[in-house]
Amino acid sequence: MAFGYALYFTERDRNRVIRWDPDSGDADVVAGEPADGDPTQRLSSPYSVCFDKDGQLLVADKLNGRIVRVRAGRLETLVLRDADGHRRPVPGSSQQGYNGELLGPAGLFLEKGGTLLCSFSDDHTLYRIHPDLRLELVLGVVRNQPYNFGRAEEAVPPAEVSKTPIDSPVGLVARTDGTLFFVERGRQAVREYLPESGLRTVFPFSKYRESLAMSRAPADAAVADYYPPSPAALALDASETLYVAEMRHAAILAVDLSRGRVRCVAETPSPRRTIVLGMGGLAFGPDGTAWVVDADKGKISAYVPLSGAPWVHRGIELMSVRGTPLRFPSGGTGIVTGL
C-alpha cells in the first residue's frame, strides 16, 4: 500500500534536513548542504521542522539563532518583528550585553489558524509568530528583565504565569482548543498550558527519582504514579491524544489526560549508557501511520497504532542516507510528514 507522502526530519549532528519518500525509498538532503558553499545556506544544529500555512518547509536553525524557510532549494531567514517593543533593553537592567536577540529556536508547531508556535530554548521563552511575523510572547520572561529559575512549581495560576520563567523549552504541540504542551528541557518536564487554567506539570515531580530508577516505562500506569525521566519530543494524533517520545526508557508513551493514564505503546529497551539515546521523535502521517525516530538504533520506523495495545511495526524503516548510517543526538529530533 502506497503512503502518498514523504517524511522530513533533521540530522542535527550533520546539520542537515532529509526528505525520505517511503514509497520509492529515496532519501535526499533538502537543506544544509549548499552546492555552492554559501555560508548563509548552512544550518547549525537544526532542531525541528514544520510546514507553514502555505506549505513551505520551516526549519528551526538553533545555533544560528534563526528560523528559515526552504524555498526553491534555498534558505530564507524569517525576519521576526517585535512590534510592541517588549524585547528592547530596559534602562538599568543587569543583563549585560543584552540586545533583544532571540536565542536557540527549537520547537516549531503550526496552529490551525496559520500562526506558528516556536520555543526559544536558550532565550527561555515560547512565542506565537503571526503571519506578518509579529511576535507574541506566550510563556517565559524576556531576558531584559531579571529572573531566576528557583524551585519549579507543579501548578502556576493564570495570574502568575507571566512572571514565571521556563527553563529551556524545546518540543511543543498545541490542540485546537488552545491547550499547549511543551518539553521543558531544563527540568526534564512535560508541561501543559491553557490561558484560563494556567501552567502545570503533566507528571508529578515527586515521581522523578523513582521513575529514573526503573529499567523501562510501565506498560500502563496512572499519570500520577510515573514521571518520564527524559522526554525528548511530543506529538498529537488525529484525535489530539498526546504522545511523548522518551529517551531514558526508549519508549513512546500515550497520555490520556481525561482518564489520568499513561501507556507505553512502543519501546526498544537497550543497555543503559552514559549518553541517553532512545525514542527521539514522532510524527503521524495523514493515514494514521506513526513514524518513530529511534536514536539508539539510528533509524526511523513505521508503526500501526492500535487502541489499547502495543503498536505493530510495519517492517518499513530508514537507517541510512547515501550509504551513511543515520545518527541522531541525545535530545529531540524534528520530524514531520508532507509532500
GIMO-V841332 format. One record per residue. PHI is phi in whole degrees, 0 to 359 (NA if undefined). PSI is psi in whole degrees, 0 to 359 (NA if undefined). D_CENTER is the distance of its C-alpha to the mean C-alpha in whole Angstrom. Layout:
PHI:PSI:D_CENTER
PHI:PSI:D_CENTER
This chain:
NA:128:29
282:144:27
278:317:24
81:14:24
210:170:21
242:169:19
244:140:16
242:131:14
212:161:12
261:142:11
246:90:14
297:318:13
294:335:16
258:4:18
57:49:17
209:164:17
242:134:15
249:142:17
249:125:18
239:125:19
261:104:22
292:343:22
286:314:26
268:338:27
87:356:25
290:137:25
226:121:22
227:151:22
281:126:21
251:350:20
200:145:19
106:351:19
230:73:23
295:134:25
294:331:29
266:2:31
74:10:29
301:118:28
297:334:26
289:345:24
262:5:23
266:143:21
260:157:17
224:104:17
56:61:13
297:119:11
271:313:8
214:168:6
222:153:9
200:172:10
255:142:14
277:182:16
295:341:19
262:7:21
82:15:19
270:139:18
286:131:16
247:146:13
230:132:12
275:101:10
273:81:13
304:303:12
282:346:16
272:357:18
64:39:16
210:160:16
253:131:14
239:151:16
253:136:18
265:113:19
228:121:23
53:39:25
79:5:24
241:152:24
267:129:21
242:125:22
282:130:20
284:127:19
266:98:22
284:148:20
243:123:23
272:80:24
294:328:26
259:3:27
74:19:27
289:346:25
259:5:24
293:153:28
302:140:29
259:126:31
307:131:35
83:2:35
293:146:32
273:0:31
283:96:28
292:133:30
76:8:29
291:133:26
227:10:26
87:357:24
295:137:21
277:130:18
246:134:16
68:54:13
302:132:11
232:285:7
274:142:4
231:140:7
207:129:8
271:123:12
279:160:14
302:324:17
282:358:20
101:355:18
281:158:17
247:133:13
261:138:11
219:131:9
265:135:9
251:98:11
300:313:11
276:350:14
265:346:16
61:40:14
223:163:14
227:127:12
239:152:14
259:130:15
250:118:16
280:163:19
305:331:21
275:11:23
70:19:21
284:137:22
271:136:19
232:115:19
291:126:18
257:311:16
217:155:16
99:170:17
245:128:20
295:146:21
291:353:22
279:0:26
244:143:26
288:139:27
199:164:25
218:156:24
284:318:21
57:206:24
278:134:24
285:134:21
265:138:22
290:331:21
219:134:22
238:121:22
292:157:25
309:320:24
293:339:27
259:352:25
299:317:21
295:342:22
258:7:24
257:117:21
287:151:19
242:144:15
256:102:15
57:65:12
290:142:9
232:251:5
299:143:2
209:153:5
215:162:8
219:137:11
278:165:15
292:341:18
276:3:19
97:353:17
293:128:16
248:134:12
240:140:10
209:158:7
267:123:7
264:94:10
301:320:10
297:337:14
246:2:15
51:48:13
235:150:13
259:122:11
248:151:12
238:135:14
223:132:15
220:125:18
311:318:21
281:346:24
251:338:23
97:197:21
249:136:18
214:163:18
267:129:17
294:317:16
251:142:18
287:132:21
304:329:21
296:342:24
263:4:23
298:305:21
296:319:24
298:317:25
288:325:22
299:327:21
282:349:25
285:147:24
278:341:24
203:165:22
288:150:20
292:147:23
297:321:24
202:130:24
206:166:24
287:140:24
304:326:21
289:349:23
251:8:24
216:154:21
218:109:18
301:114:15
287:341:16
213:71:13
292:136:10
248:320:7
206:161:5
233:157:6
207:156:8
240:139:11
271:188:15
298:333:18
269:5:19
67:27:16
290:139:16
275:136:13
234:142:11
242:126:10
270:118:10
248:133:12
273:313:13
299:314:16
265:5:18
48:55:16
223:154:16
255:126:14
245:128:15
267:127:16
247:113:16
259:95:19
287:334:20
293:328:23
259:351:24
69:36:23
237:149:22
232:137:19
227:136:20
276:120:19
254:341:19
203:145:18
202:157:19
223:73:20
304:142:22
212:164:23
303:145:25
295:142:24
228:165:23
295:318:23
271:125:19
276:112:17
232:115:16
214:225:15
284:118:12
250:353:9
189:161:8
203:138:9
217:148:10
253:132:14
282:165:17
298:342:19
270:1:21
92:352:19
298:137:19
263:127:16
250:117:14
247:130:13
271:116:12
256:98:15
292:327:15
295:317:18
270:352:20
65:51:18
205:163:18
243:129:16
234:150:18
263:136:19
231:151:20
264:113:22
291:136:20
238:143:23
282:121:24
75:11:25
214:160:25
301:147:23
294:156:22
253:127:24
291:133:23
274:355:24
78:15:25
245:125:23
204:159:21
240:130:20
234:351:21
206:159:22
230:123:23
56:34:26
82:358:27
260:125:25
302:142:23
295:148:19
222:117:18
247:142:14
276:172:13
288:125:13
119:186:9
284:154:6
233:131:7
282:136:6
208:139:9
208:153:11
260:150:14
189:189:17
273:NA:21
